[in-house]
Amino acid sequence: GGQETTTNLIGNGLLTLIRQPERQAQLRDDPSIMKSAIEELLRYETPSQHTARIAPADTMIGGKLIKQGTAVMAVMAAGNRDPDRFPDPDRLDLTREDNRHLAFGWAAHFCFGAPLARMEGRIAFTALLRRLDDIKLATDTLAWRDNSGLRGLRVLPITFRAEGGR
C-alpha cells in the first residue's frame, strides 16, 4: 500500500510546482517550509480522491438522512477544496498553517503509511529542487491514469537544467 499514492504525491506535486513557478521558487529559496509545503501539495492535488464507506447507523449529514447500511462516497478531494474549511481553497499556499486536509483519510480510516509518504515527499522534493533548475513540462499533453479514485499521471515528461552540487 501507498506506492501509487506516494508516486502521485510526487508527480502531481511537481506538476503543480511547474505550473506555479513562483511557488516552486518560494520552496527552492526557503526549504524550511518543506513540511508545510508537502501538506499543502497533498491538500491541493489530493492523490487519493475518494473512498467508499457503509453508514454504521442512521446519520444526518447536511440535512439529509443517511440510513444505516447505505453505501456512501466520501470525496476527500472536494473536502480539501471546501471554502468553509480552507480560506481561498483554490490558491496554493505553501505556508498554510491550519491545514488539516483529508488526503490521508480521517479517524479510524487514517492512512497508517502517512508518515512514510510525508517523509518520501520531503526527500523527493528537497532533492529535485536542489538538483534541478528551470524545470518545465516537455509537452502540452498530459495523460492521466484511468482510475477515478487515485489521481495521478501516467508519465510526467519534463525538461530541466542540472545543478549538481547544490
Residue, then its C-alpha position, 0 to 999 in steps of 0.5 A: g500500500g501507498q506506492e501509487t499514492t506516494t508516486n502521485l504525491i510526487g508527480n502531481g506535486l511537481l506538476t503543480l510546482i511547474r505550473q506555479p513557478e513562483r511557488q516552486a521558487q518560494l520552496r527552492d529559496d526557503p526549504s524550511i517550509m518543506k513540511s508545510a509545503i508537502e501538506e499543502l501539495l497533498r491538500y491541493e492535488t489530493p492523490s487519493q480522491h475518494t473512498a467508499r464507506i457503509a453508514p454504521a447507523d442512521t446519520m444526518i449529514g447536511g440535512k439529509l438522512i443517511k440510513q444505516g447500511t447505505a453505501v456512501m462516497a466520501v470525496m476527500a478531494a472536494g473536502n480539501r477544496d471546501p471554502d468553509r474549511f480552507p480560506d481561498p481553497d483554490r490558491l496554493d499556499l505553501t505556508r498554510e498553517d491550519n491545514r488539516h486536509l483529508a488526503f490521508g483519510w480521517a479517524a479510524h480510516f487514517c492512512f497508517g503509511a502517512p508518515l512514510a509518504r510525508m517523509e518520501g515527499r520531503i526527500a523527493f522534493t528537497a532533492l529535485l529542487r536542489r538538483l534541478d533548475d528551470i524545470k518545465l513540462a516537455t509537452d502540452t499533453l498530459a495523460w492521466r491514469d484511468n482510475s477515478g479514485l487515485r489521481g495521478l499521471r501516467v508519465l510526467p515528461i519534463t525538461f530541466r537544467a542540472e545543478g549538481g552540487r547544490 
